Amino acid sequence: MSTLSKSAKFGTNRLTLMDYLIFVIMLIAALLILVPFWNVIMISFSTPKEYADNPLLMFPKNPTLDSYRALFADGTILTGYWNTIKLLLAGLPLSLFLTTSMAYGLSRPPFPGKKLFFFLVLFTMVFNGGIVPMYLVMKSLHLTGSLWSVIFVGSFSSFNMILMMNYFYSLPESLMESARLDGAGEWRILFQIVLPLAAPIMATIALFYGVGFWNSWYDAMIFLRRAEQLPLQNVLRAIIVESTTNASNASSVDQIGKGSFSMGMKMAAVFVTMVPIMCFFPLLQKHFAKGVLTGAIKT
């Protein structure tokens, strides 16, 4: 009996043909993701002639920083960085406060009118008024032409609120009851008891809102007027449009090289806009899966 149990124990560690097949499929999928990304980085360090000879460039023979020098020459992209940082510094705390406070209120059984408010939240997920009513609201509040219009438009997500509300449902009600017996109010319960236990969902929602503000461009295009107010993604869009126009007006590689390297500028701009958010994601990755799974299932 012991021999059979030992063989069964060692048998579970053996890799089957299906395991190897899954490994190969996952490896191919990873390469399909990584190779284009690597190609973007290498093109940003290549010369115009080298890119013209080999668009699928993996390792440039004569790497250069000319595209990055041209990209940062006029300071436009630095202004875009600063505007995006302002969006994050103001929008992320506001979004977390609005989402957390509403999710906590709707997760409490004695909250009056809870079903009505929850129905209104769900209604906005199905039926949206569109950009015109939102623009009229911002115009009536005299916020058009200000970064606050972009912040307020992206400051609340019904989906994120429902995720957080379901996470709060999973917390034991006895904790809140004990705090109320000790004289704690709802705000104190939220900030001193609930939120310390909600690190996974807070990290997940912060990641969702952070990526949303970082990639925000459409709202800025609608509400902002001056070029010095535009966030990073709008600056990237302007660079790509301008470099594409310059490339279409050039009739040879030599003419492109005299000005700004069109494709190199594009890829350099894409790379510098991706790096910060790529560095931000691994910091919250350990909480991400737990927060999504717990928040998506009401226990």
BELRA-V214660 format. One record per pair of residues at least 6 apart in sequence whose C-alpha atoms are under 6 Angstrom apart, sorted by the first residue. I is the first residue (numbers start at 1). J is the second residue. D is the distance in Angstrom with one decimal. If there is no record, write none. Layout:
I/J/D ; I/J/D
This chain:
39/57/5.9 ; 39/58/5.7 ; 40/267/5.5 ; 43/264/5.8 ; 44/264/4.4 ; 44/267/5.1 ; 44/268/4.8 ; 45/63/5.1 ; 45/64/5.1 ; 45/65/5.9 ; 46/60/5.6 ; 46/63/5.2 ; 46/64/5.9 ; 67/264/5.5 ; 67/265/5.1 ; 80/230/6.0 ; 80/231/4.4 ; 80/232/4.0 ; 81/232/5.3 ; 83/231/4.9 ; 84/231/4.8 ; 84/232/5.9 ; 91/151/5.2 ; 95/155/4.5 ; 95/156/5.6 ; 99/161/5.2 ; 103/161/5.6 ; 103/164/6.0 ; 103/165/4.4 ; 106/114/5.7 ; 107/165/5.6 ; 107/169/5.9 ; 138/144/5.9 ; 143/149/5.4 ; 144/223/5.1 ; 145/223/5.7 ; 145/224/4.3 ; 145/225/5.4 ; 150/219/5.8 ; 150/220/6.0 ; 163/295/4.4 ; 163/296/5.5 ; 164/295/5.7 ; 166/295/5.0 ; 166/298/5.2 ; 167/294/5.8 ; 167/295/4.3 ; 170/299/5.4 ; 200/287/4.5 ; 200/291/4.6 ; 201/291/4.2 ; 203/284/5.9 ; 204/288/5.0 ; 204/291/5.8 ; 217/233/5.6 ; 217/234/5.4 ; 240/266/5.6 ; 243/262/4.9 ; 247/262/6.0 ; 250/256/5.9
